[in-house]
């Protein structure tokens, strides 16, 4: 079994939900009619190096082959803009 945490607000843990599933991709298809634009999927912990958000068929199969915990973080679009500019300035 895999555990999927859906995090609609990364700053408010009360909004988080979790579910034990067999197939991460199928579960996400059930949860979202359209995958949210600013969403990232992390494996075992929320960290850039653990980003397993699929971009093609190969990465979808890779995601399905992994075991463990998955964090589906839906970032507000404003936050991504702030992070982008912060990285450019530094």
PDB file as gemmi writes it, atoms N, CA and C in Angstrom:
CRYST1    1.000    1.000    1.000  90.00  90.00  90.00 P 1                      
ATOM      1  N   UNK A   1       0.828  -1.192   0.000  1.00  0.00           N  
ATOM      2  CA  UNK A   1       0.000   0.000   0.000  1.00  0.00           C  
ATOM      3  C   UNK A   1       0.871   1.253   0.000  1.00  0.00           C  
ATOM      4  N   UNK A   2       0.385   2.253  -0.680  1.00  0.00           N  
ATOM      5  CA  UNK A   2       1.053   3.549  -0.749  1.00  0.00           C  
ATOM      6  C   UNK A   2       0.170   4.550  -0.018  1.00  0.00           C  
ATOM      7  N   UNK A   3       0.774   5.540   0.558  1.00  0.00           N  
ATOM      8  CA  UNK A   3       0.004   6.553   1.268  1.00  0.00           C  
ATOM      9  C   UNK A   3       0.157   7.882   0.529  1.00  0.00           C  
ATOM     10  N   UNK A   4      -0.985   8.487   0.215  1.00  0.00           N  
ATOM     11  CA  UNK A   4      -0.999   9.747  -0.525  1.00  0.00           C  
ATOM     12  C   UNK A   4      -1.579  10.842   0.366  1.00  0.00           C  
ATOM     13  N   UNK A   5      -0.805  11.898   0.515  1.00  0.00           N  
ATOM     14  CA  UNK A   5      -1.250  13.080   1.249  1.00  0.00           C  
ATOM     15  C   UNK A   5      -1.587  14.149   0.225  1.00  0.00           C  
ATOM     16  N   UNK A   6      -2.808  14.659   0.268  1.00  0.00           N  
ATOM     17  CA  UNK A   6      -3.181  15.770  -0.605  1.00  0.00           C  
ATOM     18  C   UNK A   6      -3.146  17.035   0.254  1.00  0.00           C  
ATOM     19  N   UNK A   7      -2.375  18.013  -0.218  1.00  0.00           N  
ATOM     20  CA  UNK A   7      -2.095  19.215   0.563  1.00  0.00           C  
ATOM     21  C   UNK A   7      -2.537  20.445  -0.229  1.00  0.00           C  
ATOM     22  N   UNK A   8      -3.807  20.851  -0.048  1.00  0.00           N  
ATOM     23  CA  UNK A   8      -4.295  22.014  -0.789  1.00  0.00           C  
ATOM     24  C   UNK A   8      -3.735  23.343  -0.282  1.00  0.00           C  
ATOM     25  N   UNK A   9      -3.332  23.376   0.982  1.00  0.00           N  
ATOM     26  CA  UNK A   9      -2.727  24.580   1.549  1.00  0.00           C  
ATOM     27  C   UNK A   9      -1.507  24.145   2.363  1.00  0.00           C  
ATOM     28  N   UNK A  10      -0.302  24.294   1.809  1.00  0.00           N  
ATOM     29  CA  UNK A  10       0.890  23.827   2.504  1.00  0.00           C  
ATOM     30  C   UNK A  10       1.122  24.494   3.862  1.00  0.00           C  
ATOM     31  N   UNK A  11       0.479  25.627   4.093  1.00  0.00           N  
ATOM     32  CA  UNK A  11       0.682  26.369   5.333  1.00  0.00           C  
ATOM     33  C   UNK A  11      -0.368  26.077   6.402  1.00  0.00           C  
ATOM     34  N   UNK A  12      -1.358  25.247   6.080  1.00  0.00           N  
ATOM     35  CA  UNK A  12      -2.426  24.922   7.023  1.00  0.00           C  
ATOM     36  C   UNK A  12      -2.626  23.412   7.051  1.00  0.00           C  
ATOM     37  N   UNK A  13      -2.012  22.753   8.025  1.00  0.00           N  
ATOM     38  CA  UNK A  13      -2.040  21.291   8.096  1.00  0.00           C  
ATOM     39  C   UNK A  13      -3.459  20.743   8.280  1.00  0.00           C  
ATOM     40  N   UNK A  14      -4.380  21.556   8.753  1.00  0.00           N  
ATOM     41  CA  UNK A  14      -5.766  21.126   8.927  1.00  0.00           C  
ATOM     42  C   UNK A  14      -6.452  20.848   7.586  1.00  0.00           C  
ATOM     43  N   UNK A  15      -5.910  21.369   6.493  1.00  0.00           N  
ATOM     44  CA  UNK A  15      -6.509  21.152   5.168  1.00  0.00           C  
ATOM     45  C   UNK A  15      -5.991  19.871   4.511  1.00  0.00           C  
ATOM     46  N   UNK A  16      -4.977  19.256   5.097  1.00  0.00           N  
ATOM     47  CA  UNK A  16      -4.362  18.071   4.507  1.00  0.00           C  
ATOM     48  C   UNK A  16      -5.261  16.859   4.700  1.00  0.00           C  
ATOM     49  N   UNK A  17      -5.229  15.959   3.721  1.00  0.00           N  
ATOM     50  CA  UNK A  17      -5.932  14.675   3.846  1.00  0.00           C  
ATOM     51  C   UNK A  17      -4.974  13.576   3.398  1.00  0.00           C  
ATOM     52  N   UNK A  18      -5.242  12.350   3.836  1.00  0.00           N  
ATOM     53  CA  UNK A  18      -4.395  11.246   3.392  1.00  0.00           C  
ATOM     54  C   UNK A  18      -5.238   9.994   3.182  1.00  0.00           C  
ATOM     55  N   UNK A  19      -4.712   9.139   2.332  1.00  0.00           N  
ATOM     56  CA  UNK A  19      -5.410   7.905   1.957  1.00  0.00           C  
ATOM     57  C   UNK A  19      -4.383   6.846   1.608  1.00  0.00           C  
ATOM     58  N   UNK A  20      -4.667   5.608   1.980  1.00  0.00           N  
ATOM     59  CA  UNK A  20      -3.837   4.472   1.554  1.00  0.00           C  
ATOM     60  C   UNK A  20      -4.410   3.948   0.249  1.00  0.00           C  
ATOM     61  N   UNK A  21      -3.552   3.788  -0.756  1.00  0.00           N  
ATOM     62  CA  UNK A  21      -4.009   3.411  -2.097  1.00  0.00           C  
ATOM     63  C   UNK A  21      -3.084   2.361  -2.703  1.00  0.00           C  
ATOM     64  N   UNK A  22      -3.575   1.697  -3.723  1.00  0.00           N  
ATOM     65  CA  UNK A  22      -2.766   0.746  -4.486  1.00  0.00           C  
ATOM     66  C   UNK A  22      -2.003   1.454  -5.607  1.00  0.00           C  
ATOM     67  N   UNK A  23      -2.698   2.385  -6.291  1.00  0.00           N  
ATOM     68  CA  UNK A  23      -2.137   3.061  -7.468  1.00  0.00           C  
ATOM     69  C   UNK A  23      -2.282   4.567  -7.297  1.00  0.00           C  
ATOM     70  N   UNK A  24      -1.181   5.253  -7.147  1.00  0.00           N  
ATOM     71  CA  UNK A  24      -1.178   6.704  -6.930  1.00  0.00           C  
ATOM     72  C   UNK A  24      -1.863   7.431  -8.083  1.00  0.00           C  
ATOM     73  N   UNK A  25      -1.536   7.073  -9.314  1.00  0.00           N  
ATOM     74  CA  UNK A  25      -2.083   7.772 -10.481  1.00  0.00           C  
ATOM     75  C   UNK A  25      -3.601   7.613 -10.569  1.00  0.00           C  
ATOM     76  N   UNK A  26      -4.093   6.410 -10.351  1.00  0.00           N  
ATOM     77  CA  UNK A  26      -5.547   6.190 -10.398  1.00  0.00           C  
ATOM     78  C   UNK A  26      -6.252   6.976  -9.302  1.00  0.00           C  
ATOM     79  N   UNK A  27      -5.659   6.993  -8.134  1.00  0.00           N  
ATOM     80  CA  UNK A  27      -6.247   7.748  -7.025  1.00  0.00           C  
ATOM     81  C   UNK A  27      -6.323   9.237  -7.372  1.00  0.00           C  
ATOM     82  N   UNK A  28      -5.250   9.775  -7.946  1.00  0.00           N  
ATOM     83  CA  UNK A  28      -5.248  11.194  -8.294  1.00  0.00           C  
ATOM     84  C   UNK A  28      -6.261  11.501  -9.389  1.00  0.00           C  
ATOM     85  N   UNK A  29      -6.461  10.567 -10.315  1.00  0.00           N  
ATOM     86  CA  UNK A  29      -7.488  10.754 -11.351  1.00  0.00           C  
ATOM     87  C   UNK A  29      -8.871  10.848 -10.725  1.00  0.00           C  
ATOM     88  N   UNK A  30      -9.091  10.072  -9.658  1.00  0.00           N  
ATOM     89  CA  UNK A  30     -10.385  10.111  -8.962  1.00  0.00           C  
ATOM     90  C   UNK A  30     -10.575  11.421  -8.197  1.00  0.00           C  
ATOM     91  N   UNK A  31      -9.495  11.977  -7.695  1.00  0.00           N  
ATOM     92  CA  UNK A  31      -9.572  13.172  -6.864  1.00  0.00           C  
ATOM     93  C   UNK A  31      -9.678  14.470  -7.659  1.00  0.00           C  
ATOM     94  N   UNK A  32      -9.104  14.494  -8.856  1.00  0.00           N  
ATOM     95  CA  UNK A  32      -9.048  15.724  -9.646  1.00  0.00           C  
ATOM     96  C   UNK A  32      -9.587  15.487 -11.049  1.00  0.00           C  
ATOM     97  N   UNK A  33     -10.584  16.273 -11.439  1.00  0.00           N  
ATOM     98  CA  UNK A  33     -11.066  16.208 -12.820  1.00  0.00           C  
ATOM     99  C   UNK A  33      -9.955  16.704 -13.749  1.00  0.00           C  
ATOM    100  N   UNK A  34      -9.271  17.768 -13.312  1.00  0.00           N  
ATOM    101  CA  UNK A  34      -8.118  18.328 -14.012  1.00  0.00           C  
ATOM    102  C   UNK A  34      -7.033  18.509 -12.955  1.00  0.00           C  
ATOM    103  N   UNK A  35      -5.850  17.987 -13.242  1.00  0.00           N  
ATOM    104  CA  UNK A  35      -4.764  18.091 -12.275  1.00  0.00           C  
ATOM    105  C   UNK A  35      -4.414  19.561 -12.082  1.00  0.00           C  
ATOM    106  N   UNK A  36      -4.433  20.054 -10.843  1.00  0.00           N  
ATOM    107  CA  UNK A  36      -4.172  21.482 -10.604  1.00  0.00           C  
ATOM    108  C   UNK A  36      -2.826  21.945 -11.163  1.00  0.00           C  
ATOM    109  N   UNK A  37      -2.828  23.102 -11.752  1.00  0.00           N  
ATOM    110  CA  UNK A  37      -1.678  23.656 -12.476  1.00  0.00           C  
ATOM    111  C   UNK A  37      -0.408  23.759 -11.630  1.00  0.00           C  
ATOM    112  N   UNK A  38      -0.506  24.217 -10.427  1.00  0.00           N  
ATOM    113  CA  UNK A  38       0.673  24.484  -9.593  1.00  0.00           C  
ATOM    114  C   UNK A  38       0.931  23.366  -8.594  1.00  0.00           C  
ATOM    115  N   UNK A  39       0.762  22.136  -9.020  1.00  0.00           N  
ATOM    116  CA  UNK A  39       0.881  20.987  -8.125  1.00  0.00           C  
ATOM    117  C   UNK A  39       2.164  20.218  -8.386  1.00  0.00           C  
ATOM    118  N   UNK A  40       2.797  19.785  -7.294  1.00  0.00           N  
ATOM    119  CA  UNK A  40       4.002  18.954  -7.367  1.00  0.00           C  
ATOM    120  C   UNK A  40       3.759  17.707  -6.527  1.00  0.00           C  
ATOM    121  N   UNK A  41       4.346  16.597  -6.945  1.00  0.00           N  
ATOM    122  CA  UNK A  41       4.252  15.344  -6.199  1.00  0.00           C  
ATOM    123  C   UNK A  41       5.649  15.004  -5.691  1.00  0.00           C  
ATOM    124  N   UNK A  42       5.729  14.758  -4.387  1.00  0.00           N  
ATOM    125  CA  UNK A  42       7.015  14.427  -3.754  1.00  0.00           C  
ATOM    126  C   UNK A  42       6.951  13.022  -3.171  1.00  0.00           C  
ATOM    127  N   UNK A  43       8.067  12.318  -3.242  1.00  0.00           N  
ATOM    128  CA  UNK A  43       8.157  10.954  -2.737  1.00  0.00           C  
ATOM    129  C   UNK A  43       8.862  10.927  -1.386  1.00  0.00           C  
ATOM    130  N   UNK A  44       8.179  10.432  -0.375  1.00  0.00           N  
ATOM    131  CA  UNK A  44       8.661  10.228   1.000  1.00  0.00           C  
ATOM    132  C   UNK A  44       8.885  11.493   1.817  1.00  0.00           C  
ATOM    133  N   UNK A  45       9.219  12.601   1.222  1.00  0.00           N  
ATOM    134  CA  UNK A  45       9.273  13.871   1.960  1.00  0.00           C  
ATOM    135  C   UNK A  45       9.211  15.015   0.960  1.00  0.00           C  
ATOM    136  N   UNK A  46       8.743  16.145   1.449  1.00  0.00           N  
ATOM    137  CA  UNK A  46       8.623  17.314   0.581  1.00  0.00           C  
ATOM    138  C   UNK A  46      10.001  17.953   0.464  1.00  0.00           C  
ATOM    139  N   UNK A  47      10.607  17.740  -0.693  1.00  0.00           N  
ATOM    140  CA  UNK A  47      11.935  18.290  -0.988  1.00  0.00           C  
ATOM    141  C   UNK A  47      12.110  18.287  -2.499  1.00  0.00           C  
ATOM    142  N   UNK A  48      12.788  19.288  -3.015  1.00  0.00           N  
ATOM    143  CA  UNK A  48      12.995  19.409  -4.455  1.00  0.00           C  
ATOM    144  C   UNK A  48      13.607  18.130  -5.032  1.00  0.00           C  
ATOM    145  N   UNK A  49      14.566  17.541  -4.331  1.00  0.00           N  
ATOM    146  CA  UNK A  49      15.227  16.330  -4.832  1.00  0.00           C  
ATOM    147  C   UNK A  49      14.284  15.127  -4.873  1.00  0.00           C  
ATOM    148  N   UNK A  50      13.140  15.214  -4.201  1.00  0.00           N  
ATOM    149  CA  UNK A  50      12.177  14.106  -4.173  1.00  0.00           C  
ATOM    150  C   UNK A  50      10.955  14.369  -5.053  1.00  0.00           C  
ATOM    151  N   UNK A  51      11.048  15.359  -5.925  1.00  0.00           N  
ATOM    152  CA  UNK A  51       9.945  15.698  -6.825  1.00  0.00           C  
ATOM    153  C   UNK A  51       9.805  14.607  -7.879  1.00  0.00           C  
ATOM    154  N   UNK A  52       8.651  13.946  -7.892  1.00  0.00           N  
ATOM    155  CA  UNK A  52       8.393  12.878  -8.862  1.00  0.00           C  
ATOM    156  C   UNK A  52       7.163  13.200  -9.711  1.00  0.00           C  
ATOM    157  N   UNK A  53       6.867  14.492  -9.848  1.00  0.00           N  
ATOM    158  CA  UNK A  53       5.723  14.914 -10.651  1.00  0.00           C  
ATOM    159  C   UNK A  53       5.951  14.450 -12.092  1.00  0.00           C  
ATOM    160  N   UNK A  54       5.049  13.617 -12.610  1.00  0.00           N  
ATOM    161  CA  UNK A  54       5.269  13.093 -13.962  1.00  0.00           C  
ATOM    162  C   UNK A  54       5.066  14.140 -15.046  1.00  0.00           C  
ATOM    163  N   UNK A  55       5.868  14.003 -16.099  1.00  0.00           N  
ATOM    164  CA  UNK A  55       5.775  14.908 -17.242  1.00  0.00           C  
ATOM    165  C   UNK A  55       5.532  14.167 -18.549  1.00  0.00           C  
ATOM    166  N   UNK A  56       5.658  12.840 -18.515  1.00  0.00           N  
ATOM    167  CA  UNK A  56       5.450  12.026 -19.710  1.00  0.00           C  
ATOM    168  C   UNK A  56       5.112  10.594 -19.284  1.00  0.00           C  
ATOM    169  N   UNK A  57       4.897   9.727 -20.262  1.00  0.00           N  
ATOM    170  CA  UNK A  57       4.522   8.338 -19.972  1.00  0.00           C  
ATOM    171  C   UNK A  57       5.576   7.616 -19.134  1.00  0.00           C  
ATOM    172  N   UNK A  58       6.826   7.853 -19.443  1.00  0.00           N  
ATOM    173  CA  UNK A  58       7.909   7.193 -18.702  1.00  0.00           C  
ATOM    174  C   UNK A  58       7.895   7.590 -17.229  1.00  0.00           C  
ATOM    175  N   UNK A  59       7.723   8.872 -16.955  1.00  0.00           N  
ATOM    176  CA  UNK A  59       7.714   9.328 -15.564  1.00  0.00           C  
ATOM    177  C   UNK A  59       6.439   8.906 -14.835  1.00  0.00           C  
ATOM    178  N   UNK A  60       5.334   8.701 -15.562  1.00  0.00           N  
ATOM    179  CA  UNK A  60       4.119   8.162 -14.952  1.00  0.00           C  
ATOM    180  C   UNK A  60       4.376   6.728 -14.488  1.00  0.00           C  
ATOM    181  N   UNK A  61       5.011   5.933 -15.343  1.00  0.00           N  
ATOM    182  CA  UNK A  61       5.328   4.549 -14.967  1.00  0.00           C  
ATOM    183  C   UNK A  61       6.292   4.504 -13.789  1.00  0.00           C  
ATOM    184  N   UNK A  62       7.250   5.432 -13.761  1.00  0.00           N  
ATOM    185  CA  UNK A  62       8.181   5.501 -12.639  1.00  0.00           C  
ATOM    186  C   UNK A  62       7.427   5.809 -11.343  1.00  0.00           C  
ATOM    187  N   UNK A  63       6.523   6.777 -11.391  1.00  0.00           N  
ATOM    188  CA  UNK A  63       5.720   7.131 -10.225  1.00  0.00           C  
ATOM    189  C   UNK A  63       4.934   5.921  -9.732  1.00  0.00           C  
ATOM    190  N   UNK A  64       4.347   5.174 -10.651  1.00  0.00           N  
ATOM    191  CA  UNK A  64       3.557   4.008 -10.275  1.00  0.00           C  
ATOM    192  C   UNK A  64       4.416   2.892  -9.670  1.00  0.00           C  
ATOM    193  N   UNK A  65       5.692   2.861  -9.982  1.00  0.00           N  
ATOM    194  CA  UNK A  65       6.564   1.800  -9.475  1.00  0.00           C  
ATOM    195  C   UNK A  65       7.089   2.076  -8.061  1.00  0.00           C  
ATOM    196  N   UNK A  66       6.965   3.299  -7.606  1.00  0.00           N  
ATOM    197  CA  UNK A  66       7.502   3.669  -6.303  1.00  0.00           C  
ATOM    198  C   UNK A  66       6.595   3.219  -5.161  1.00  0.00           C  
ATOM    199  N   UNK A  67       7.195   2.943  -4.014  1.00  0.00           N  
ATOM    200  CA  UNK A  67       6.470   2.602  -2.795  1.00  0.00           C  
ATOM    201  C   UNK A  67       6.719   3.697  -1.774  1.00  0.00           C  
ATOM    202  N   UNK A  68       5.856   3.808  -0.796  1.00  0.00           N  
ATOM    203  CA  UNK A  68       6.078   4.766   0.278  1.00  0.00           C  
ATOM    204  C   UNK A  68       5.000   5.826   0.343  1.00  0.00           C  
ATOM    205  N   UNK A  69       5.399   6.985   0.837  1.00  0.00           N  
ATOM    206  CA  UNK A  69       4.481   8.108   1.005  1.00  0.00           C  
ATOM    207  C   UNK A  69       4.647   9.101  -0.140  1.00  0.00           C  
ATOM    208  N   UNK A  70       3.531   9.695  -0.553  1.00  0.00           N  
ATOM    209  CA  UNK A  70       3.514  10.676  -1.631  1.00  0.00           C  
ATOM    210  C   UNK A  70       2.787  11.920  -1.139  1.00  0.00           C  
ATOM    211  N   UNK A  71       3.409  13.058  -1.367  1.00  0.00           N  
ATOM    212  CA  UNK A  71       2.845  14.339  -0.951  1.00  0.00           C  
ATOM    213  C   UNK A  71       2.475  15.118  -2.199  1.00  0.00           C  
ATOM    214  N   UNK A  72       1.178  15.359  -2.369  1.00  0.00           N  
ATOM    215  CA  UNK A  72       0.664  16.095  -3.514  1.00  0.00           C  
ATOM    216  C   UNK A  72       0.373  17.510  -3.026  1.00  0.00           C  
ATOM    217  N   UNK A  73       1.304  18.420  -3.317  1.00  0.00           N  
ATOM    218  CA  UNK A  73       1.236  19.781  -2.790  1.00  0.00           C  
ATOM    219  C   UNK A  73       0.705  20.719  -3.877  1.00  0.00           C  
ATOM    220  N   UNK A  74      -0.389  21.386  -3.553  1.00  0.00           N  
ATOM    221  CA  UNK A  74      -0.997  22.342  -4.478  1.00  0.00           C  
ATOM    222  C   UNK A  74      -0.570  23.739  -4.021  1.00  0.00           C  
ATOM    223  N   UNK A  75       0.400  24.291  -4.731  1.00  0.00           N  
ATOM    224  CA  UNK A  75       0.933  25.602  -4.374  1.00  0.00           C  
ATOM    225  C   UNK A  75       0.063  26.709  -4.950  1.00  0.00           C  
ATOM    226  N   UNK A  76      -0.143  27.781  -4.181  1.00  0.00           N  
ATOM    227  CA  UNK A  76      -0.833  28.935  -4.755  1.00  0.00           C  
ATOM    228  C   UNK A  76       0.048  29.552  -5.830  1.00  0.00           C  
ATOM    229  N   UNK A  77      -0.543  30.018  -6.892  1.00  0.00           N  
ATOM    230  CA  UNK A  77       0.247  30.552  -8.004  1.00  0.00           C  
ATOM    231  C   UNK A  77       1.087  31.751  -7.570  1.00  0.00           C  
ATOM    232  N   UNK A  78       0.611  32.536  -6.626  1.00  0.00           N  
ATOM    233  CA  UNK A  78       1.373  33.682  -6.154  1.00  0.00           C  
ATOM    234  C   UNK A  78       2.673  33.234  -5.485  1.00  0.00           C  
ATOM    235  N   UNK A  79       2.630  32.112  -4.749  1.00  0.00           N  
ATOM    236  CA  UNK A  79       3.816  31.613  -4.068  1.00  0.00           C  
ATOM    237  C   UNK A  79       4.886  31.219  -5.076  1.00  0.00           C  
ATOM    238  N   UNK A  80       4.492  30.572  -6.158  1.00  0.00           N  
ATOM    239  CA  UNK A  80       5.465  30.183  -7.174  1.00  0.00           C  
ATOM    240  C   UNK A  80       6.117  31.405  -7.805  1.00  0.00           C  
ATOM    241  N   UNK A  81       5.347  32.465  -7.993  1.00  0.00           N  
ATOM    242  CA  UNK A  81       5.899  33.695  -8.556  1.00  0.00           C  
ATOM    243  C   UNK A  81       6.919  34.306  -7.600  1.00  0.00           C  
ATOM    244  N   UNK A  82       6.605  34.321  -6.318  1.00  0.00           N  
ATOM    245  CA  UNK A  82       7.532  34.865  -5.314  1.00  0.00           C  
ATOM    246  C   UNK A  82       8.821  34.045  -5.280  1.00  0.00           C  
ATOM    247  N   UNK A  83       8.691  32.729  -5.281  1.00  0.00           N  
ATOM    248  CA  UNK A  83       9.865  31.855  -5.256  1.00  0.00           C  
ATOM    249  C   UNK A  83      10.710  32.083  -6.511  1.00  0.00           C  
ATOM    250  N   UNK A  84      10.069  32.173  -7.662  1.00  0.00           N  
ATOM    251  CA  UNK A  84      10.775  32.385  -8.924  1.00  0.00           C  
ATOM    252  C   UNK A  84      11.612  33.665  -8.864  1.00  0.00           C  
ATOM    253  N   UNK A  85      11.002  34.759  -8.430  1.00  0.00           N  
ATOM    254  CA  UNK A  85      11.712  36.033  -8.364  1.00  0.00           C  
ATOM    255  C   UNK A  85      12.805  36.013  -7.305  1.00  0.00           C  
ATOM    256  N   UNK A  86      12.568  35.331  -6.200  1.00  0.00           N  
ATOM    257  CA  UNK A  86      13.583  35.227  -5.144  1.00  0.00           C  
ATOM    258  C   UNK A  86      14.810  34.501  -5.657  1.00  0.00           C  
ATOM    259  N   UNK A  87      14.599  33.453  -6.435  1.00  0.00           N  
ATOM    260  CA  UNK A  87      15.714  32.694  -7.002  1.00  0.00           C  
ATOM    261  C   UNK A  87      16.480  33.553  -8.011  1.00  0.00           C  
ATOM    262  N   UNK A  88      15.783  34.325  -8.817  1.00  0.00           N  
ATOM    263  CA  UNK A  88      16.439  35.172  -9.800  1.00  0.00           C  
ATOM    264  C   UNK A  88      17.274  36.264  -9.144  1.00  0.00           C  
ATOM    265  N   UNK A  89      16.771  36.807  -8.054  1.00  0.00           N  
ATOM    266  CA  UNK A  89      17.470  37.896  -7.379  1.00  0.00           C  
ATOM    267  C   UNK A  89      18.718  37.407  -6.673  1.00  0.00           C  
ATOM    268  N   UNK A  90      18.662  36.208  -6.102  1.00  0.00           N  
ATOM    269  CA  UNK A  90      19.815  35.677  -5.350  1.00  0.00           C  
ATOM    270  C   UNK A  90      20.862  35.262  -6.268  1.00  0.00           C  
TER     271      UNK A  90                                                      
END                                                                             
